[in-house]
Amino acid sequence: MAQALLSIQILPKVKAGEEVIPYVDRAIEIIKQSGVAYRVAPLETTMEGDLDQLIDIVKQMNAAMFEMGSPSVMSQIKLVVDGQEGASMARLLQKYPDGQ
Protein backbone atom coordinates (compact mmCIF):
# COMPACT_ATOMS: atom_id res chain seq x y z
CA MET A 1 0.00 0.00 0.00
CA ALA A 2 1.04 3.64 -0.34
CA GLN A 3 3.15 5.59 2.13
CA ALA A 4 0.86 7.66 4.34
CA LEU A 5 0.70 10.13 7.19
CA LEU A 6 -1.97 9.54 9.80
CA SER A 7 -2.62 11.94 12.66
CA ILE A 8 -4.76 10.73 15.52
CA GLN A 9 -6.32 12.26 18.58
CA ILE A 10 -7.71 9.45 20.71
CA LEU A 11 -10.45 10.38 23.18
CA PRO A 12 -11.42 7.49 25.44
CA LYS A 13 -14.42 7.95 27.70
CA VAL A 14 -13.33 7.67 31.33
CA LYS A 15 -15.14 7.53 34.66
CA ALA A 16 -15.88 10.81 36.44
CA GLY A 17 -12.72 12.01 38.16
CA GLU A 18 -10.49 9.55 36.30
CA GLU A 19 -7.49 10.94 34.42
CA VAL A 20 -7.31 10.37 30.66
CA ILE A 21 -3.50 10.72 30.56
CA PRO A 22 -2.73 7.03 31.33
CA TYR A 23 -4.93 6.07 28.38
CA VAL A 24 -3.16 8.50 26.05
CA ASP A 25 0.22 7.29 27.34
CA ARG A 26 -0.78 3.71 26.50
CA ALA A 27 -1.89 4.73 23.00
CA ILE A 28 1.45 6.45 22.38
CA GLU A 29 3.29 3.39 23.71
CA ILE A 30 1.50 1.25 21.09
CA ILE A 31 2.70 3.62 18.38
CA LYS A 32 6.25 3.53 19.76
CA GLN A 33 6.26 -0.29 19.90
CA SER A 34 5.09 -0.48 16.28
CA GLY A 35 8.38 0.92 15.01
CA VAL A 36 6.81 3.49 12.66
CA ALA A 37 8.11 7.04 12.56
CA TYR A 38 5.92 9.28 14.71
CA ARG A 39 5.75 12.75 16.22
CA VAL A 40 3.81 13.61 19.37
CA ALA A 41 2.20 17.06 19.43
CA PRO A 42 -0.02 18.70 22.05
CA LEU A 43 -3.34 17.77 20.43
CA GLU A 44 -2.51 14.76 18.24
CA THR A 45 0.19 12.31 17.25
CA THR A 46 1.28 11.86 13.63
CA MET A 47 2.56 8.54 12.29
CA GLU A 48 4.30 7.83 8.99
CA GLY A 49 4.27 4.49 7.24
CA ASP A 50 2.36 1.98 5.18
CA LEU A 51 -1.35 2.85 5.23
CA ASP A 52 -2.47 -0.67 6.15
CA GLN A 53 0.02 -0.77 9.04
CA LEU A 54 -1.12 2.63 10.31
CA ILE A 55 -4.78 1.53 10.28
CA ASP A 56 -3.80 -1.61 12.21
CA ILE A 57 -2.07 0.57 14.82
CA VAL A 58 -5.24 2.64 15.21
CA LYS A 59 -7.18 -0.59 15.77
CA GLN A 60 -4.68 -1.69 18.42
CA MET A 61 -4.89 1.71 20.14
CA ASN A 62 -8.69 1.54 20.32
CA ALA A 63 -8.61 -2.07 21.59
CA ALA A 64 -6.18 -1.04 24.34
CA MET A 65 -8.57 1.68 25.51
CA PHE A 66 -11.30 -0.93 25.96
CA GLU A 67 -8.86 -3.24 27.74
CA MET A 68 -8.10 -0.40 30.17
CA GLY A 69 -11.80 -0.02 30.97
CA SER A 70 -13.04 2.71 28.65
CA PRO A 71 -16.62 1.94 27.56
CA SER A 72 -16.27 3.96 24.34
CA VAL A 73 -13.57 5.68 22.31
CA MET A 74 -13.62 8.48 19.77
CA SER A 75 -10.63 8.64 17.44
CA GLN A 76 -10.27 11.73 15.29
CA ILE A 77 -8.04 10.97 12.32
CA LYS A 78 -6.43 13.02 9.56
CA LEU A 79 -4.97 11.04 6.69
CA VAL A 80 -2.67 11.92 3.80
CA VAL A 81 -1.81 9.29 1.19
CA ASP A 82 0.59 10.10 -1.64
CA GLY A 83 0.73 7.31 -4.21
CA GLN A 84 3.51 8.91 -6.23
CA GLU A 85 6.18 10.22 -3.84
CA GLY A 86 4.88 8.79 -0.59
CA ALA A 87 3.74 11.04 2.23
CA SER A 88 6.56 12.27 4.46
CA MET A 89 6.70 14.31 7.66
CA ALA A 90 10.22 15.46 6.77
CA ARG A 91 9.14 16.78 3.39
CA LEU A 92 6.09 18.58 4.78
CA LEU A 93 8.11 20.13 7.62
CA GLN A 94 11.34 20.96 5.77
CA LYS A 95 10.59 24.70 5.95
CA TYR A 96 10.03 24.43 9.72
CA PRO A 97 12.98 22.49 11.18
CA ASP A 98 12.35 23.76 14.71
CA GLY A 99 8.61 23.21 14.56
CA GLN A 100 7.88 26.92 14.43
C-alpha positions in Angstrom: 0.0 0.0 0.0 1.0 3.6 -0.3 3.1 5.6 2.1 0.9 7.7 4.3 0.7 10.1 7.2 -2.0 9.5 9.8 -2.6 11.9 12.7 -4.8 10.7 15.5 -6.3 12.3 18.6 -7.7 9.5 20.7 -10.4 10.4 23.2 -11.4 7.5 25.4 -14.4 7.9 27.7 -13.3 7.7 31.3 -15.1 7.5 34.7 -15.9 10.8 36.4 -12.7 12.0 38.2 -10.5 9.5 36.3 -7.5 10.9 34.4 -7.3 10.4 30.7 -3.5 10.7 30.6 -2.7 7.0 31.3 -4.9 6.1 28.4 -3.2 8.5 26.1 0.2 7.3 27.3 -0.8 3.7 26.5 -1.9 4.7 23.0 1.5 6.4 22.4 3.3 3.4 23.7 1.5 1.2 21.1 2.7 3.6 18.4 6.2 3.5 19.8 6.3 -0.3 19.9 5.1 -0.5 16.3 8.4 0.9 15.0 6.8 3.5 12.7 8.1 7.0 12.6 5.9 9.3 14.7 5.8 12.7 16.2 3.8 13.6 19.4 2.2 17.1 19.4 0.0 18.7 22.1 -3.3 17.8 20.4 -2.5 14.8 18.2 0.2 12.3 17.2 1.3 11.9 13.6 2.6 8.5 12.3 4.3 7.8 9.0 4.3 4.5 7.2 2.4 2.0 5.2 -1.3 2.8 5.2 -2.5 -0.7 6.2 0.0 -0.8 9.0 -1.1 2.6 10.3 -4.8 1.5 10.3 -3.8 -1.6 12.2 -2.1 0.6 14.8 -5.2 2.6 15.2 -7.2 -0.6 15.8 -4.7 -1.7 18.4 -4.9 1.7 20.1 -8.7 1.5 20.3 -8.6 -2.1 21.6 -6.2 -1.0 24.3 -8.6 1.7 25.5 -11.3 -0.9 26.0 -8.9 -3.2 27.7 -8.1 -0.4 30.2 -11.8 0.0 31.0 -13.0 2.7 28.7 -16.6 1.9 27.6 -16.3 4.0 24.3 -13.6 5.7 22.3 -13.6 8.5 19.8 -10.6 8.6 17.4 -10.3 11.7 15.3 -8.0 11.0 12.3 -6.4 13.0 9.6 -5.0 11.0 6.7 -2.7 11.9 3.8 -1.8 9.3 1.2 0.6 10.1 -1.6 0.7 7.3 -4.2 3.5 8.9 -6.2 6.2 10.2 -3.8 4.9 8.8 -0.6 3.7 11.0 2.2 6.6 12.3 4.5 6.7 14.3 7.7 10.2 15.5 6.8 9.1 16.8 3.4 6.1 18.6 4.8 8.1 20.1 7.6 11.3 21.0 5.8 10.6 24.7 5.9 10.0 24.4 9.7 13.0 22.5 11.2 12.4 23.8 14.7 8.6 23.2 14.6 7.9 26.9 14.4 
